[in-house]
Amino acid sequence: MDSAEARRRFAAARVARLATADADGHPHLVPVVFAVDGDRVWTAVDDVKPKATMRLQRLRNIAANPAVALLADHYEDDDWTALWWARADGTARLLDPADPAAQPARDLLAERYAPYRDAPPPGVVVAIDVVRWSGWAAAD
Amino acid sequence: MDSAEARRRFAAARVARLATADADGHPHLVPVVFAVDGDRVWTAVDDVKPKATMRLQRLRNIAANPAVALLADHYEDDDWTALWWARADGTARLLDPADPAAQPARDLLAERYAPYRDAPPPGVVVAIDVVRWSGWAAAD
């Protein structure tokens, strides 16, 4: 799968998994909702409390080590020829919710996810600059 | 969610995502099919060619850094109260396909996945000893 197709499939997915690693290289994994804008992936933290937020392992990991990976995939038990995945490898940075640069992320997320329309995620925004889109499809 | 419930939900899932990290702490992410036996998670490589296999990033990462994380999750666009995830953090090791200790893994995988019944995965087996089961459910 070429990088344009990997990006297209990733951007159309509704959920992805975010892998970070701490300074000692221990990986950490959580599911995230997200929005893609060009070669940037946005995700955000629902929790508004700054102290609780910064205890989140994913955020502590990014602060210590900005290298991250995101994965979207499709699985069908009955048909392994339908399997595919798309991955974004990149560099993450954290934006304070009050930073004006965080607003476009909330707008894109609210556009994409109905529950965010009434209540955009109030917490820290994570911006991931993707350096590599890759993927695989069983049917290729 | 307590660790017993996280383990139960993880073990019942059909697909998980495996996060590894290289020696420099760059995370890597692929979807995997798997089987749980107690506090061990088994997964295996489909490719039989030893040289191609050892070029796989996940295996090179595990050889350099055995800390891994696996995630199973449930997403529903229409109902965010139904969301949950379950994670296994642990230590991975690689078993040569010819190692007799790899056979129980192939048996469990073949029992669990129809496509493996006729053709069990012939490649390297990954054994993950889970040190922590954790999870979250929106409904809790």
Interface residues (C-beta under 8 A of the other chain):
Chain A: R14 V15 R17 A19 T20 A21 D22 A23 D24 G25 H26 P27 H28 L29 V30 P31 N65 A67 V68 A69 L70 L71 D73 Y75 D77 W80 L83 W85 R87 D89 Y113 A114 P115
Chain B: R14 V15 R17 A19 T20 A21 D22 A23 D24 G25 H26 P27 H28 L29 V30 P31 N65 A67 V68 A69 L70 L71 D73 Y75 D77 W80 L83 W85 R87 D89 Y113 A114 P115
